[in-house]
Amino acid sequence: MENHSTPSKEKNISVKQGMTLFTLTFIVLLFHQLIDQILNSQMVDAMRRETSLFAFIAFGIFINGLLLTWIYPPLLLYFFQKFHPETKAIPFSTKLSDYTREWLRGMGDASLWMFVFIIPGLLRWIEYTLLPFICFFDSSYQRGEQDALKLCRSIIRGHRLKLWLLWLGFSLAIPLLLTGLFSQYESLFKHPIAGSALVFAEAFFQLLGFWLLWKFYLYVINKSIKPL
């Protein structure tokens, strides 16, 4: 395993900084939920009228979900940089550009796997959930010494099950549980207070899951470093 540096010990997150991260998560998820519900209502209407707009609206829903997976991690990592000052040497715009390129590569690779088998393609996509941390914090990648996708697969060797369980818990099980229990309050237009409270709960678990994913990244990186 090649050597690559890890971020130094992070500073303690203050209550104010924690609230900033949570507020950002809440706003992103609220905005995403509003767009999703508007598009879904339009799609139902298009299905009833049997118009050609159905395909365009369905594509919009897909893009809306896809954009959330792209823009959400960089927004949080912009604030994570405050706890690791040594990573600020490279401009955020450069890191975002690198991450966007690697995100598209990872999505393309996982999609090719899905054309063959759905489950292996999904598992490959889960492995690439560490891409934002590598693009923003791994100095060996930033120096051009590592390929981000190969590094993702390399550092989780022996830890795949932990990553899969973490992703399944916070990206699938908890959202499905919340939706199943409180589906009647999901509409922000019919139940603005209850719907916002549901988004509030989702934001909490999203942020908790992202923080645990960050800790998992630090764990596997430290495990993969060669002793001197």
Contacts in CASP RR format, 6 or more apart in sequence:
PFRMAT RR
TARGET T0000
AUTHOR 0000-0000-0000
METHOD contacts of the structure
MODEL  1
MENHSTPSKEKNISVKQGMTLFTLTFIVLLFHQLIDQILNSQMVDAMRRE
TSLFAFIAFGIFINGLLLTWIYPPLLLYFFQKFHPETKAIPFSTKLSDYT
REWLRGMGDASLWMFVFIIPGLLRWIEYTLLPFICFFDSSYQRGEQDALK
LCRSIIRGHRLKLWLLWLGFSLAIPLLLTGLFSQYESLFKHPIAGSALVF
AEAFFQLLGFWLLWKFYLYVINKSIKPL
1 154 0 8 1.000
1 155 0 8 1.000
1 224 0 8 1.000
1 225 0 8 1.000
1 226 0 8 1.000
2 140 0 8 1.000
2 145 0 8 1.000
2 146 0 8 1.000
3 140 0 8 1.000
3 225 0 8 1.000
3 226 0 8 1.000
4 138 0 8 1.000
4 139 0 8 1.000
4 140 0 8 1.000
4 141 0 8 1.000
4 145 0 8 1.000
4 146 0 8 1.000
4 151 0 8 1.000
4 221 0 8 1.000
4 224 0 8 1.000
4 225 0 8 1.000
5 138 0 8 1.000
5 139 0 8 1.000
5 140 0 8 1.000
6 137 0 8 1.000
6 218 0 8 1.000
6 221 0 8 1.000
6 222 0 8 1.000
6 225 0 8 1.000
7 84 0 8 1.000
7 86 0 8 1.000
7 87 0 8 1.000
7 137 0 8 1.000
7 218 0 8 1.000
8 84 0 8 1.000
8 86 0 8 1.000
10 83 0 8 1.000
10 84 0 8 1.000
11 82 0 8 1.000
11 83 0 8 1.000
13 21 0 8 1.000
13 83 0 8 1.000
17 79 0 8 1.000
17 82 0 8 1.000
20 79 0 8 1.000
21 76 0 8 1.000
21 79 0 8 1.000
21 207 0 8 1.000
22 203 0 8 1.000
22 204 0 8 1.000
22 207 0 8 1.000
24 75 0 8 1.000
24 76 0 8 1.000
24 79 0 8 1.000
25 72 0 8 1.000
25 76 0 8 1.000
25 203 0 8 1.000
25 206 0 8 1.000
25 207 0 8 1.000
26 199 0 8 1.000
26 200 0 8 1.000
26 203 0 8 1.000
28 68 0 8 1.000
28 71 0 8 1.000
28 72 0 8 1.000
28 75 0 8 1.000
29 199 0 8 1.000
29 202 0 8 1.000
29 203 0 8 1.000
29 206 0 8 1.000
30 188 0 8 1.000
30 196 0 8 1.000
30 199 0 8 1.000
32 64 0 8 1.000
32 65 0 8 1.000
32 68 0 8 1.000
33 188 0 8 1.000
33 199 0 8 1.000
34 188 0 8 1.000
35 64 0 8 1.000
36 61 0 8 1.000
36 64 0 8 1.000
36 65 0 8 1.000
37 186 0 8 1.000
37 187 0 8 1.000
37 188 0 8 1.000
37 189 0 8 1.000
39 57 0 8 1.000
39 60 0 8 1.000
39 61 0 8 1.000
39 64 0 8 1.000
40 61 0 8 1.000
42 53 0 8 1.000
42 57 0 8 1.000
43 54 0 8 1.000
43 57 0 8 1.000
43 58 0 8 1.000
43 61 0 8 1.000
46 53 0 8 1.000
46 54 0 8 1.000
46 57 0 8 1.000
47 54 0 8 1.000
70 100 0 8 1.000
70 103 0 8 1.000
72 206 0 8 1.000
73 99 0 8 1.000
73 132 0 8 1.000
73 210 0 8 1.000
74 95 0 8 1.000
74 96 0 8 1.000
74 99 0 8 1.000
74 132 0 8 1.000
74 136 0 8 1.000
76 207 0 8 1.000
76 210 0 8 1.000
77 95 0 8 1.000
77 132 0 8 1.000
77 133 0 8 1.000
77 136 0 8 1.000
78 92 0 8 1.000
80 136 0 8 1.000
80 214 0 8 1.000
81 87 0 8 1.000
81 88 0 8 1.000
81 92 0 8 1.000
81 136 0 8 1.000
84 137 0 8 1.000
87 136 0 8 1.000
87 137 0 8 1.000
90 142 0 8 1.000
95 135 0 8 1.000
95 136 0 8 1.000
95 142 0 8 1.000
98 135 0 8 1.000
98 141 0 8 1.000
98 142 0 8 1.000
98 148 0 8 1.000
99 131 0 8 1.000
99 132 0 8 1.000
99 135 0 8 1.000
99 136 0 8 1.000
102 131 0 8 1.000
102 134 0 8 1.000
102 135 0 8 1.000
102 148 0 8 1.000
102 149 0 8 1.000
103 128 0 8 1.000
103 131 0 8 1.000
103 132 0 8 1.000
105 148 0 8 1.000
105 149 0 8 1.000
106 125 0 8 1.000
106 128 0 8 1.000
106 131 0 8 1.000
106 149 0 8 1.000
107 125 0 8 1.000
107 128 0 8 1.000
109 124 0 8 1.000
109 128 0 8 1.000
109 149 0 8 1.000
110 121 0 8 1.000
110 122 0 8 1.000
110 124 0 8 1.000
110 125 0 8 1.000
110 128 0 8 1.000
111 121 0 8 1.000
113 120 0 8 1.000
113 121 0 8 1.000
113 124 0 8 1.000
114 120 0 8 1.000
114 121 0 8 1.000
114 122 0 8 1.000
123 160 0 8 1.000
123 164 0 8 1.000
126 163 0 8 1.000
126 164 0 8 1.000
126 167 0 8 1.000
127 152 0 8 1.000
127 153 0 8 1.000
127 156 0 8 1.000
127 160 0 8 1.000
127 163 0 8 1.000
128 149 0 8 1.000
128 152 0 8 1.000
129 163 0 8 1.000
129 167 0 8 1.000
129 213 0 8 1.000
130 152 0 8 1.000
130 155 0 8 1.000
130 156 0 8 1.000
130 163 0 8 1.000
130 213 0 8 1.000
130 216 0 8 1.000
130 217 0 8 1.000
130 220 0 8 1.000
131 148 0 8 1.000
131 149 0 8 1.000
131 152 0 8 1.000
133 213 0 8 1.000
133 214 0 8 1.000
133 217 0 8 1.000
134 141 0 8 1.000
134 146 0 8 1.000
134 148 0 8 1.000
134 151 0 8 1.000
134 152 0 8 1.000
134 217 0 8 1.000
135 141 0 8 1.000
135 148 0 8 1.000
138 146 0 8 1.000
138 151 0 8 1.000
138 221 0 8 1.000
140 146 0 8 1.000
140 151 0 8 1.000
141 148 0 8 1.000
141 151 0 8 1.000
154 224 0 8 1.000
155 220 0 8 1.000
155 221 0 8 1.000
155 223 0 8 1.000
155 224 0 8 1.000
156 163 0 8 1.000
156 220 0 8 1.000
157 224 0 8 1.000
159 216 0 8 1.000
159 219 0 8 1.000
159 220 0 8 1.000
159 223 0 8 1.000
162 216 0 8 1.000
163 216 0 8 1.000
166 209 0 8 1.000
166 212 0 8 1.000
166 213 0 8 1.000
166 216 0 8 1.000
170 205 0 8 1.000
170 206 0 8 1.000
170 208 0 8 1.000
170 209 0 8 1.000
170 212 0 8 1.000
174 205 0 8 1.000
175 202 0 8 1.000
175 205 0 8 1.000
178 198 0 8 1.000
178 201 0 8 1.000
178 202 0 8 1.000
178 205 0 8 1.000
179 186 0 8 1.000
182 194 0 8 1.000
182 195 0 8 1.000
182 198 0 8 1.000
184 191 0 8 1.000
185 191 0 8 1.000
185 194 0 8 1.000
185 195 0 8 1.000
185 197 0 8 1.000
185 198 0 8 1.000
186 195 0 8 1.000
186 198 0 8 1.000
187 195 0 8 1.000
188 195 0 8 1.000
188 196 0 8 1.000
188 199 0 8 1.000
END
